[in-house]
């Protein structure tokens, strides 16, 4: 497989993951994703931002989130985010420190 085809397939897989998380499984909470997988929608938008910045594209965290989410964070939270239990929030502190805190 040539490099361009590989890039196109990777991009297609990313778009499908984005659709799955943003349209098909809006019931899955970010905090649960982080606790189970070590990443969440915010991580994906941050990785998108980092890739843009590496290409010289000026993009901040909120811009990247709006692109990834297809709406503002306030809209997403009001439509889809639910309250997390104390146990879930405690687990998140550990998951965040282990997976995000070390990278920034």
OpenMM code with the backbone's topology and positions (N, CA, C; nanometers):
from openmm import Vec3, app, unit

residues = "UNK UNK UNK UNK UNK UNK UNK UNK UNK UNK UNK UNK UNK UNK UNK UNK UNK UNK UNK UNK UNK UNK UNK UNK UNK UNK UNK UNK UNK UNK UNK UNK UNK UNK UNK UNK UNK UNK UNK UNK UNK UNK UNK UNK UNK UNK UNK UNK UNK UNK UNK UNK UNK UNK UNK UNK UNK UNK UNK UNK UNK UNK UNK UNK UNK UNK UNK UNK UNK UNK UNK UNK UNK UNK UNK UNK UNK UNK UNK UNK UNK UNK UNK UNK UNK UNK UNK UNK UNK UNK UNK UNK UNK UNK UNK UNK UNK UNK UNK UNK UNK UNK UNK UNK".split()
positions = [
    Vec3(0.0857, -0.1178, 0.0000),
    Vec3(0.0000, 0.0000, 0.0000),
    Vec3(0.0900, 0.1238, 0.0000),
    Vec3(0.0548, 0.2197, -0.0840),
    Vec3(0.1351, 0.3418, -0.0898),
    Vec3(0.0988, 0.4332, 0.0277),
    Vec3(0.1856, 0.5284, 0.0568),
    Vec3(0.1706, 0.6154, 0.1735),
    Vec3(0.0430, 0.6996, 0.1678),
    Vec3(0.0090, 0.7517, 0.0521),
    Vec3(-0.1114, 0.8347, 0.0396),
    Vec3(-0.2378, 0.7547, 0.0686),
    Vec3(-0.2429, 0.6326, 0.0180),
    Vec3(-0.3588, 0.5468, 0.0454),
    Vec3(-0.3685, 0.5171, 0.1944),
    Vec3(-0.2563, 0.4909, 0.2572),
    Vec3(-0.2557, 0.4649, 0.4009),
    Vec3(-0.3095, 0.5861, 0.4783),
    Vec3(-0.2650, 0.7057, 0.4409),
    Vec3(-0.3142, 0.8287, 0.5046),
    Vec3(-0.4648, 0.8420, 0.4868),
    Vec3(-0.5126, 0.8152, 0.3658),
    Vec3(-0.6558, 0.8261, 0.3380),
    Vec3(-0.7372, 0.7249, 0.4189),
    Vec3(-0.6863, 0.6046, 0.4338),
    Vec3(-0.7552, 0.5033, 0.5139),
    Vec3(-0.7550, 0.5399, 0.6620),
    Vec3(-0.6420, 0.5925, 0.7097),
    Vec3(-0.6360, 0.6374, 0.8491),
    Vec3(-0.7346, 0.7509, 0.8736),
    Vec3(-0.7424, 0.8439, 0.7808),
    Vec3(-0.8370, 0.9556, 0.7937),
    Vec3(-0.9810, 0.9054, 0.7918),
    Vec3(-1.0091, 0.8086, 0.7073),
    Vec3(-1.1444, 0.7523, 0.7013),
    Vec3(-1.1796, 0.6818, 0.8321),
    Vec3(-1.0839, 0.6091, 0.8882),
    Vec3(-1.1078, 0.5421, 1.0164),
    Vec3(-1.1308, 0.6442, 1.1271),
    Vec3(-1.0551, 0.7527, 1.1260),
    Vec3(-1.0756, 0.8585, 1.2250),
    Vec3(-1.2143, 0.9198, 1.2107),
    Vec3(-1.2547, 0.9499, 1.0878),
    Vec3(-1.3885, 1.0073, 1.0663),
    Vec3(-1.4977, 0.9127, 1.1143),
    Vec3(-1.4781, 0.7842, 1.0952),
    Vec3(-1.5776, 0.6867, 1.1411),
    Vec3(-1.5813, 0.6813, 1.2935),
    Vec3(-1.4655, 0.6868, 1.3579),
    Vec3(-1.4605, 0.6919, 1.5042),
    Vec3(-1.5302, 0.8175, 1.5549),
    Vec3(-1.5039, 0.9286, 1.4907),
    Vec3(-1.5683, 1.0543, 1.5286),
    Vec3(-1.7197, 1.0429, 1.5152),
    Vec3(-1.7689, 0.9909, 1.4049),
    Vec3(-1.9132, 0.9740, 1.3853),
    Vec3(-1.9706, 0.8815, 1.4914),
    Vec3(-1.9010, 0.7737, 1.5197),
    Vec3(-1.9482, 0.6780, 1.6198),
    Vec3(-1.9655, 0.7460, 1.7560),
    Vec3(-1.8674, 0.8246, 1.7951),
    Vec3(-1.8731, 0.8901, 1.9259),
    Vec3(-1.9669, 1.0101, 1.9291),
    Vec3(-1.9795, 1.0801, 1.8169),
    Vec3(-2.0564, 1.2042, 1.8165),
    Vec3(-2.2016, 1.1854, 1.7734),
    Vec3(-2.2319, 1.0776, 1.7029),
    Vec3(-2.3681, 1.0568, 1.6546),
    Vec3(-2.4286, 0.9243, 1.7024),
    Vec3(-2.3516, 0.8174, 1.6913),
    Vec3(-2.4060, 0.6854, 1.7220),
    Vec3(-2.4109, 0.6563, 1.8717),
    Vec3(-2.3133, 0.7064, 1.9483),
    Vec3(-2.3042, 0.6728, 2.0902),
    Vec3(-2.2886, 0.7969, 2.1777),
    Vec3(-2.3795, 0.8894, 2.1603),
    Vec3(-2.3778, 1.0103, 2.2442),
    Vec3(-2.4070, 0.9770, 2.3901),
    Vec3(-2.4600, 0.8572, 2.4149),
    Vec3(-2.4883, 0.8147, 2.5515),
    Vec3(-2.3623, 0.7815, 2.6307),
    Vec3(-2.2543, 0.7523, 2.5608),
    Vec3(-2.1285, 0.7199, 2.6290),
    Vec3(-2.0643, 0.8493, 2.6764),
    Vec3(-2.0445, 0.8584, 2.8048),
    Vec3(-1.9907, 0.9798, 2.8647),
    Vec3(-1.8386, 0.9859, 2.8496),
    Vec3(-1.7851, 1.1070, 2.8341),
    Vec3(-1.6405, 1.1248, 2.8244),
    Vec3(-1.5693, 1.0657, 2.9449),
    Vec3(-1.6245, 1.0871, 3.0621),
    Vec3(-1.5591, 1.0399, 3.1832),
    Vec3(-1.5490, 0.8871, 3.1830),
    Vec3(-1.6504, 0.8202, 3.1304),
    Vec3(-1.6463, 0.6744, 3.1215),
    Vec3(-1.5435, 0.6281, 3.0189),
    Vec3(-1.5361, 0.6987, 2.9054),
    Vec3(-1.4330, 0.6671, 2.8057),
    Vec3(-1.2939, 0.6804, 2.8661),
    Vec3(-1.2705, 0.7902, 2.9368),
    Vec3(-1.1393, 0.8132, 2.9967),
    Vec3(-1.1077, 0.7040, 3.0990),
    Vec3(-1.2050, 0.6721, 3.1810),
    Vec3(-1.1811, 0.5725, 3.2857),
    Vec3(-1.1541, 0.4341, 3.2282),
    Vec3(-1.2194, 0.3996, 3.1191),
    Vec3(-1.2032, 0.2665, 3.0612),
    Vec3(-1.0925, 0.2572, 2.9564),
    Vec3(-1.0787, 0.3608, 2.8744),
    Vec3(-0.9869, 0.3528, 2.7601),
    Vec3(-0.8648, 0.4431, 2.7713),
    Vec3(-0.8690, 0.5385, 2.8642),
    Vec3(-0.7553, 0.6288, 2.8783),
    Vec3(-0.7582, 0.7461, 2.7818),
    Vec3(-0.8692, 0.7647, 2.7112),
    Vec3(-0.8874, 0.8810, 2.6251),
    Vec3(-1.0365, 0.9078, 2.6129),
    Vec3(-1.0701, 1.0277, 2.5664),
    Vec3(-1.2106, 1.0643, 2.5480),
    Vec3(-1.2217, 1.1567, 2.4269),
    Vec3(-1.3386, 1.2100, 2.4057),
    Vec3(-1.3604, 1.3009, 2.2932),
    Vec3(-1.2695, 1.4233, 2.3030),
    Vec3(-1.2495, 1.4733, 2.4244),
    Vec3(-1.1617, 1.5892, 2.4415),
    Vec3(-1.0183, 1.5566, 2.4033),
    Vec3(-0.9740, 1.4350, 2.4334),
    Vec3(-0.8401, 1.3930, 2.3923),
    Vec3(-0.8292, 1.3916, 2.2402),
    Vec3(-0.9301, 1.3357, 2.1746),
    Vec3(-0.9284, 1.3315, 2.0291),
    Vec3(-0.9248, 1.4715, 1.9695),
    Vec3(-1.0009, 1.5633, 2.0280),
    Vec3(-0.9979, 1.7004, 1.9759),
    Vec3(-0.8632, 1.7656, 2.0044),
    Vec3(-0.8013, 1.7314, 2.1174),
    Vec3(-0.6682, 1.7859, 2.1493),
    Vec3(-0.5651, 1.7319, 2.0512),
    Vec3(-0.5742, 1.6048, 2.0190),
    Vec3(-0.4810, 1.5473, 1.9217),
    Vec3(-0.4995, 1.6121, 1.7849),
    Vec3(-0.6223, 1.6432, 1.7507),
    Vec3(-0.6526, 1.7146, 1.6266),
    Vec3(-0.5871, 1.8525, 1.6297),
    Vec3(-0.6022, 1.9221, 1.7411),
    Vec3(-0.5414, 2.0546, 1.7572),
    Vec3(-0.3893, 2.0457, 1.7454),
    Vec3(-0.3306, 1.9491, 1.8123),
    Vec3(-0.1852, 1.9331, 1.8073),
    Vec3(-0.1374, 1.9073, 1.6649),
    Vec3(-0.2104, 1.8250, 1.5904),
    Vec3(-0.1735, 1.7980, 1.4502),
    Vec3(-0.1834, 1.9254, 1.3674),
    Vec3(-0.2881, 2.0038, 1.3909),
    Vec3(-0.3031, 2.1306, 1.3185),
    Vec3(-0.1883, 2.2246, 1.3524),
    Vec3(-0.1569, 2.2365, 1.4803),
    Vec3(-0.0485, 2.3245, 1.5229),
    Vec3(0.0853, 2.2815, 1.4630),
    Vec3(0.1082, 2.1495, 1.4548),
    Vec3(0.2322, 2.0988, 1.3943),
    Vec3(0.2418, 2.1365, 1.2469),
    Vec3(0.1280, 2.1545, 1.1815),
    Vec3(0.1248, 2.1951, 1.0407),
    Vec3(0.1250, 2.3465, 1.0245),
    Vec3(0.1404, 2.4191, 1.1367),
    Vec3(0.1437, 2.5645, 1.1307),
    Vec3(0.0065, 2.6294, 1.1297),
    Vec3(-0.0976, 2.5513, 1.1592),
    Vec3(-0.2342, 2.6052, 1.1642),
    Vec3(-0.2622, 2.6493, 1.3064),
    Vec3(-0.2955, 2.7751, 1.3234),
    Vec3(-0.3241, 2.8295, 1.4556),
    Vec3(-0.4640, 2.7850, 1.4985),
    Vec3(-0.4695, 2.7002, 1.6006),
    Vec3(-0.5971, 2.6484, 1.6493),
    Vec3(-0.5852, 2.6305, 1.7995),
    Vec3(-0.6834, 2.6831, 1.8729),
    Vec3(-0.6808, 2.6641, 2.0174),
    Vec3(-0.7716, 2.5477, 2.0561),
    Vec3(-0.7703, 2.5151, 2.1847),
    Vec3(-0.8447, 2.4005, 2.2365),
    Vec3(-0.9939, 2.4095, 2.2063),
    Vec3(-1.0518, 2.5259, 2.2271),
    Vec3(-1.1953, 2.5399, 2.2064),
    Vec3(-1.2324, 2.5295, 2.0587),
    Vec3(-1.1480, 2.5831, 1.9705),
    Vec3(-1.1734, 2.5695, 1.8273),
    Vec3(-1.1687, 2.4228, 1.7854),
    Vec3(-1.0689, 2.3509, 1.8352),
    Vec3(-1.0561, 2.2094, 1.8009),
    Vec3(-1.1753, 2.1299, 1.8523),
    Vec3(-1.2194, 2.1605, 1.9735),
    Vec3(-1.3351, 2.0896, 2.0284),
    Vec3(-1.4601, 2.1172, 1.9453),
    Vec3(-1.4791, 2.2409, 1.9042),
    Vec3(-1.5975, 2.2735, 1.8252),
    Vec3(-1.5940, 2.2016, 1.6896),
    Vec3(-1.4763, 2.1912, 1.6303),
    Vec3(-1.4629, 2.1170, 1.5046),
    Vec3(-1.4943, 1.9696, 1.5284),
    Vec3(-1.4342, 1.9110, 1.6319),
    Vec3(-1.4536, 1.7682, 1.6567),
    Vec3(-1.5969, 1.7369, 1.6987),
    Vec3(-1.6513, 1.8161, 1.7910),
    Vec3(-1.7852, 1.7917, 1.8422),
    Vec3(-1.8946, 1.8332, 1.7440),
    Vec3(-1.8626, 1.9254, 1.6539),
    Vec3(-1.9644, 1.9769, 1.5631),
    Vec3(-2.0575, 2.0757, 1.6310),
    Vec3(-2.0189, 2.1216, 1.7474),
    Vec3(-2.0963, 2.2180, 1.8269),
    Vec3(-2.0053, 2.2672, 1.9388),
    Vec3(-2.0507, 2.3671, 2.0102),
    Vec3(-1.9711, 2.4157, 2.1232),
    Vec3(-1.9767, 2.3144, 2.2369),
    Vec3(-1.8807, 2.3241, 2.3269),
    Vec3(-1.8802, 2.2365, 2.4445),
    Vec3(-2.0045, 2.2604, 2.5292),
    Vec3(-2.0468, 2.3847, 2.5416),
    Vec3(-2.1671, 2.4139, 2.6196),
    Vec3(-2.2885, 2.3428, 2.5599),
    Vec3(-2.2995, 2.3432, 2.4265),
    Vec3(-2.4103, 2.2734, 2.3616),
    Vec3(-2.4036, 2.1233, 2.3889),
    Vec3(-2.2841, 2.0662, 2.3724),
    Vec3(-2.2664, 1.9222, 2.3946),
    Vec3(-2.3054, 1.8858, 2.5382),
    Vec3(-2.2531, 1.9611, 2.6321),
    Vec3(-2.2814, 1.9314, 2.7727),
    Vec3(-2.4304, 1.9394, 2.8026),
    Vec3(-2.4970, 2.0414, 2.7504),
    Vec3(-2.6393, 2.0566, 2.7802),
    Vec3(-2.7237, 1.9472, 2.7147),
    Vec3(-2.6795, 1.8963, 2.6000),
    Vec3(-2.7568, 1.7945, 2.5292),
    Vec3(-2.7248, 1.6517, 2.5724),
    Vec3(-2.5986, 1.6250, 2.6095),
    Vec3(-2.5573, 1.4858, 2.6255),
    Vec3(-2.4895, 1.4505, 2.7583),
    Vec3(-2.4309, 1.5464, 2.8254),
    Vec3(-2.3546, 1.5119, 2.9453),
    Vec3(-2.4458, 1.4902, 3.0647),
    Vec3(-2.4179, 1.3838, 3.1387),
    Vec3(-2.4919, 1.3544, 3.2599),
    Vec3(-2.3994, 1.3662, 3.3809),
    Vec3(-2.4577, 1.3704, 3.4968),
    Vec3(-2.3800, 1.3825, 3.6205),
    Vec3(-2.3086, 1.2504, 3.6499),
    Vec3(-2.1811, 1.2596, 3.6831),
    Vec3(-2.1023, 1.1411, 3.7164),
    Vec3(-2.1063, 1.1174, 3.8669),
    Vec3(-2.1054, 0.9908, 3.9037),
    Vec3(-2.1051, 0.9551, 4.0457),
    Vec3(-1.9715, 0.9933, 4.1090),
    Vec3(-1.9696, 0.9989, 4.2405),
    Vec3(-1.8449, 1.0281, 4.3124),
    Vec3(-1.7382, 0.9239, 4.2801),
    Vec3(-1.7780, 0.7978, 4.2721),
    Vec3(-1.6840, 0.6897, 4.2406),
    Vec3(-1.6240, 0.7095, 4.1014),
    Vec3(-1.7080, 0.7450, 4.0051),
    Vec3(-1.6617, 0.7687, 3.8680),
    Vec3(-1.5671, 0.8879, 3.8626),
    Vec3(-1.5983, 0.9929, 3.9363),
    Vec3(-1.5126, 1.1115, 3.9396),
    Vec3(-1.3774, 1.0808, 4.0036),
    Vec3(-1.3751, 0.9973, 4.1058),
    Vec3(-1.2483, 0.9571, 4.1675),
    Vec3(-1.1642, 0.8754, 4.0698),
    Vec3(-1.2275, 0.7821, 3.9998),
    Vec3(-1.1559, 0.7016, 3.9004),
    Vec3(-1.1001, 0.7898, 3.7897),
    Vec3(-1.1745, 0.8949, 3.7540),
    Vec3(-1.1296, 0.9876, 3.6504),
    Vec3(-1.0001, 1.0571, 3.6902),
    Vec3(-0.9874, 1.0957, 3.8149),
    Vec3(-0.8649, 1.1633, 3.8597),
    Vec3(-0.7426, 1.0771, 3.8309),
    Vec3(-0.7545, 0.9494, 3.8579),
    Vec3(-0.6442, 0.8568, 3.8323),
    Vec3(-0.6211, 0.8406, 3.6814),
    Vec3(-0.7292, 0.8163, 3.6082),
    Vec3(-0.7179, 0.7958, 3.4631),
    Vec3(-0.6592, 0.9197, 3.3952),
    Vec3(-0.7032, 1.0383, 3.4368),
    Vec3(-0.6531, 1.1608, 3.3766),
    Vec3(-0.5041, 1.1764, 3.4058),
    Vec3(-0.4651, 1.1560, 3.5303),
    Vec3(-0.3234, 1.1699, 3.5677),
    Vec3(-0.2365, 1.0714, 3.4903),
    Vec3(-0.2850, 0.9499, 3.4721),
    Vec3(-0.2070, 0.8477, 3.4036),
    Vec3(-0.2011, 0.8669, 3.2529),
    Vec3(-0.3055, 0.9231, 3.1942),
    Vec3(-0.3142, 0.9294, 3.0485),
    Vec3(-0.3018, 1.0679, 2.9885),
    Vec3(-0.3425, 1.1691, 3.0589),
    Vec3(-0.3403, 1.3043, 3.0038),
    Vec3(-0.2408, 1.3914, 3.0795),
    Vec3(-0.2423, 1.3811, 3.2102),
    Vec3(-0.1578, 1.4662, 3.2933),
    Vec3(-0.0113, 1.4622, 3.2566),
    Vec3(0.0357, 1.3442, 3.2140),
    Vec3(0.1768, 1.3310, 3.1769),
    Vec3(0.2094, 1.4002, 3.0453),
    Vec3(0.1054, 1.4191, 2.9594),
    Vec3(0.1255, 1.4817, 2.8287),
    Vec3(0.0879, 1.6288, 2.8288),
    Vec3(0.0128, 1.6717, 2.9273),
    Vec3(-0.0322, 1.8120, 2.9290),
    Vec3(-0.1728, 1.8154, 2.9026),
] * unit.nanometer
topology = app.Topology()
chain = topology.addChain("A")
for resn in residues:
    res = topology.addResidue(resn, chain)
    for name in ("N", "CA", "C"):
        topology.addAtom(name, app.Element.getBySymbol(name[0]), res)
